[in-house]
């Protein structure tokens, strides 16, 4: 084995938490190296969060143009130019990558493009993308390996050349009829976007509802919103086999409620979950243990089973959000400096960029019941929020859970315009353990979506239900 190059900090993967840690440590004078196979900055700015939201916004504009007459504007016939949609997305990605490269140069962290594999504890052999190999060792090693789209075991699926979100976001055309397997975040963001680009979309899932982790009233309302967009949703469907090829003609044989039927489309997108990128990395040589699902096992400080090895982001089995990976960085940063931060009991929000968007923080109503937590619940339709009257975006609702014997907020959900911004208000109150009455009485600007919080919290009942 070639003699290893020694680094104080060695990071595998350049996703959100990994890159932040690299830049921080390098700025602090630590000799730092990051090994990245392909996506500089990780999947978020390249193939996931940012690109998808870019195209979703293009679809939003298309929808506004389509409904322009309702707002008093006269327009001619409008068509989607997917080449220009794609180029707008690519321009943004290129700018993001360039900014990342500037940060690496400014920090002094070395970015090494290649595929790394452990050959000994804290020692990695890197097959460089431009040829050759390097052997790197780290005093401290951080795994930022990420995840990838999972492919279900369905007869004929792989032969049909299915798309994941990566391939879909690189299309220069709109699929005539897009068949989508799954009912999670990717599906519920992408399906309406491609419908708004002017094509048919059918969502197929074996689940009994959309977004199975959310309350049934949330799933039902999203179902109504999809139906209003003329998106077909097939629930409780087992896909028996798939024939044809995506991009031409593809046929799905499915079974629902004991009956079989065939759904035909032009393209197929698979978005049925994620799987960690922990195979073929040599983690056994590093002494790093995995759980039954293949994720890296970590404790509350994000330490693995191997000494001086940590896991950051999606590969450690935590919530799969970029903002969680960024917080993983903060936990590790502070603990390396002598702190005692933990990943336990974090107040983590999420935002699903449907239209209207869905955001939540804390417990759902179903979780409260499962845990036996007595709560008081209030709901407010978005049609009761005056801001919605000005925009015409009246679909959805707000819902809050407050502890039965006190004033602490335990959970909040909003399906409506500006959901991602409004949820931050409630999250802040939860972080500060503020009583819900503070938001009930707060002077909130009029007319804003957040103003609806006044009426929502005023509707909290005196008794749990």
N, C-alpha and C positions, 0 to 999 in steps of 0.2 A: 504494500500500500504506500502511495506517495505520502510524503510528509504533509501533514495538515497545516493550512494557514490558520492562525489563531485569531479569533475575534472575541471581544468581550461580550458582544450581543450578536446572536445569530437568529434570524427570523425566517421561517419558511412560509411564504405567502405575503402578498402586499395589500391585503384587504384593509378595511377601515381601522381596526385596532392595531394591526401589524405595522402599517405605515406610520400611524401616529406615534407608536412606541419607537420606531426606528428614528424618526426625525427628532423626537425628544431626547433619546439617548445620545444620538450623534451630536446634537447641539450642546449636550452636557459634557462632551469630550470623550465619550465611549467609542471605541472602535466597533463599528456596527456594519453588518452585512444583511441584506435581504435577498432571498432567492425567490424569484417569480417565474412561473412557467410561461405565462402569456399575457395576462391582463394587468397592466401597470395601474396600480390603485385598487385592484380587486375587481370583482364582478359588478359592484354597484355603479361606478361611473361608466363601465364599458358595455355591459350586456343585460343588466337588471334594472335597478331602481331608476336611475337617471334616464336611460334611453327609453324605457317604457313610459315614464311620465311625459317625456318629450312628445312621443307619438300620441299619447292620450290627449295632450293639449291640442295637437293638430286636429284630432277627432272632435274635440270640444268646439273648435272654431268651425269645423265643417257642420256640426249640428246647429250652431248659431246661425250660420248662413242659410241652412235649410229652413230654419224657422224665422228668418229675418222679417217676413211679413207680419208676424205676430207682434213685432216690436216697432212696426211702422216704417220699415225699410223695404224698398222695392229693389230686387236684384234679379239678374238673369239666371239662366241655367248654370249650375255649379257642378264641377266634376273634381274628383280627387286625382291628383298627380302623385302617385306613390314614390316616384323617383325623387321628387322634391321633398316629400315628407321624409324619406330616408336620408336625403342629403342634409336636411336641417338637423336631424338626429346625429348624423356622422360629424357634422361641424361642431356640435356641442361636445361629443365624445373626444374629438381631437383636441379641443381646447382644454378639456379636463385632464387628459393625459399629459399635455404640455405643461400644465400647472403642476402636476405631480412631479414631473422630471425636474422642474425648477426647484421644487422643495427638496428633492434628493440632493441636488447639486448644492443648494444653499446650506443644508444641514451637514453635509459631509458623509452621510450614510451611503454605502456602496450598494447599488442595485445590480444584482447578477441575474441575467436572464437565462434560465435553464431549468432542468428538472432535477430536483434533489431527492436523494434516498439515503437513509441512515445506514451506515456500515459499522457503526460502533456507538456507544453512548456519547451523545452530544457531538457526534462527528457525521458529516454529510458529504457524500460524493455527488457532485453536480455535473450532469451532462449538459454542456452549454449549448444554447440554441444555434450559435454560429460555429459550432464544432469544438472538439476537445473536452477535457474534464478538469475540474478543480476539486480538491478535498478541503473542506472547511470544518473547523471545530469552534465551538462557542463555550465560553465560561458559563453563559446562561443562554438557553435555547427557548424559542417561543414558536408554537405551532399555530399558524393562521391559515389553515388548509382549505377552509370553505366547504361548500356542498355543490352538488350538481343535480340536474333534473333526474328523478327516478323514472325508470321504464317498467311498467307493469308487465307481468308475464301473461300476454294474451296471444293466442295463436295467430300468426300472420302479421303482428304489429311491426316487428322489425323489418320484415320484407316490404312493408308499405312505405318505408322511408319517412317516418313521422317527423314532424318539426317539434322542437322545444321553443321556448321563448327566444333563444339565441337566433335560430334560423328565421323565425317569424319576423323579428325586428330588422332583418336584412332583406326582406322581400322588396322588390321594386314593382310589385303588382298587388292587387287586392284579390284574395281568393274568392272565387265565385260563390262557394258555399263552404264555410269553415266549420268543421266538426271538432269540438273541443272536449277532451277527456279530463274530467276533474271539476271541482267546484270550490276551489280555494282562492287565495289572493290573486294569483296570476290570471286565472280564468275570469274572475269577475271584473278585473281591470281591462283585460285585452278584448273580451267578447263584445262589450258595448262599443269599444273604439272601432273595431273592424265592422261592426254593424253600421256605425255612423259614417264609415268610409263608403258605404253604399252596398254592402253585400250581405248575404244570408249567413246567419250564425246559429248553430245548434250546440247547446251545452249538455253533456251526458255525464252522469255520475252515478255510482252505486250507493251513494248516501241517501238518507231519507229526507235531507234538506240541504240547501246551500249553506256553506260556512258552518260546518257541524259543531264548531266550538262556540258559536254564538247562540243567543237566545232565539227561540222559535219565532218570536214576533219580529226580530231583526231579519231573520232569513225570509220570512213571509213577505215583508215589505220590499226587500231586495228582489224577490221573485216577481212582485207586482211591477217594480220599476223595469225589470228586464222584459216582462211581457209588454209593457207600454212601448218599449223600443222594438217590439216584434222579434225578440230573441226567443227561440224555442228552448225550453228546459225539460230534460228527461231525467227524472229522479228514480232512484231504486233500480238502476239498470245494470245488469251484468252483461259485459261484452263477451260474446261467445267466440267470435273470430272476426278477423279483418281481412278484406281482399282488396286488390288494386294497389295503386301507388299514389301517394300524396303529390299534388301538383297536376294530376290528370283526372283520375276518378278513383274514389275510395268508398268501400261499402262496409258498414258495420252491422254485423248480426248481433242483436241484443235480445235479452230476455227481461221482461218487466211483468211483475205480478203473474208469473207462470206462463205468459204468452211471449212468443217470439215475433220479432219484426226486423226489417232491414232499413237502415238509414243510409242514404247515399249523399256524398258530398264531393267536393273537388280537392280538399286538403284536410289534413288531420294534425291537430296540435295536442301534445301530451303535456299535461300539467297536473299530475296526480301526486306530487310530493317531491321531497328532496332526499338525497342520500349523501353521506359525508365522504369527502375525498381523503379517506384514511387508508385505503388499500394500496398496496404496492409502494408504500413510502418507507418500508423497513422499520416501522415503529416497534416491532418485536426486538430488533437489534438495539433500539434506544431504551428499552425497558419501559415503554409506555403502554399502559393497558387500555383496552377499549371496552365499552359496554356491549350489551346484547345487540344493539342496533348499529354498532360500528362507530359510534361517537367516542371521542377521547374522554376518559373518566377524569374528572377534576373535583377538587374540594371547593369550599366556599371562597378560597383565595385564588382559585383557578390554577392551582398547582396540580400537576399530573402525578402518576405513580413513580416517575423517575425524578431523581434529585435535580434541582435547578432547571427543570423543564416545565413550562406553562402552556396552556392552550387558550387561544383567543377566538372569539367569534363563533360562527355557526358550527365548527367542527367539535366544540365542547358540549354540544347537546342543549344549549340554552336557547332562548327565543331567537328566531332567525331574522333579526333586524339589524340594519347598519348602525342605528343608534345604540343598540345593546353592545355591539362590538366596540364602539367608541368608548362606552362605559367600562367594558372589560379592560381597555387600555388604562383608564383612570384608576381602576382598582389596583392593577399591577404596578403602575407608576408610583402610587402613594405607598403601597406596601413595600416596594423595594427601597423606598426612602424612610422606612421604619414605621409606617402606618399600620392600621389594623382594619382595613376596609374589607367588606364581604359582599359576595354576589347574592346573598340570601335576602329575601324580602324586598327586592327592588320594586319601585313603583314604575312600571314600564308601560308606556302608551303604544298604541299602534294606529296607523291610518291607512285605510284601504281607499285608493284613488279611483273609486267608481264615481258616477255623476248622478245624484249627489254622493259625496264621499261619506265613508263610515269611519268613525274613530271611537276608540274605547280605552279606558284606563281602569284598573282594579277589577273587582269581581263582577261576573254576570249574575243575573237572577238565578239561573240554573245552578251555578257554582255555590251560591249562598244556600240553596235548598240542599244540595249534596253534602255540604259541610255542616248543616244544621245551624246556620247562622241566621238569627232573627233580624229582619231588616224592614225598614219602611221604604216604600217605592213610590215614585211619582213619574208620570210621563206627560210630555207636552208635544202635541203635533207641531211640525214645522209651519203649518198653516196658521198657527197662533203667534208666530214670530213676525213682527211687522216688516223686518228686513226682507223676508221672503215675498211679501206682497209687492215690493218694489222691483224685484228681479223675476218674479213669476216662478221661482223654484220652491214650491210648497210641498214637495214629496218628503217623506221621512218623519222623524220624531227625535226627541231627546228623552233619555230615561236616566234616573239617578237612584242609587241605593244608599240609604243612610242607616246607621246602626239603630236597632230598636230602642235601646236604653240610653242613648246619648245623641250627640250631634255630629259625630264624625262621619265623613263621606267614605263609603266603602267601594263604590263603583259608579262609573258614568259612561254612558253610550250616547253617541249622537250620529244619526244618519241624516245628513243635510248639508247644505251649503256651508263652506268654511269650517267643516268639522275638525280638520287638523289643527286649526288655530284655536277653536273654542275648547277643545279637549285640554290644551295646555293650561288654560285658566283653571280648570277644575283640578288638573294634576298638581298645579302649584299649591292649591288649597289643601290637597291631600298630603303633599310633602310637608307642609307646615302644620299639619294636623289641626287645621282651622275648622271651626264649626260651620255647618252648612248655612247657618243664619247670617254669616258674614256675606256670603254671595247673595242670599235672599235680599239683603238690605243694601247691597253695594250700588253705587251710582255708576251705571254702565252706559256707555255712549249710545245715543239714539241716532238713527236706526241701524243697529248692528245685529249680527246673528247672536253674539254673546249676550246681548240684552235679554234674550229669551231665558237666560239663567235666572233672572229675577222671578219670573212667573213659574218656572219649573220648581225652584226651591220653595216658593210660596205654597206649592201644592203638596208638600210633604205631609202625609197624614199623621195624626197623633198616635195611632196604633199600628203595629206591624201587620202585614198581610202577605 
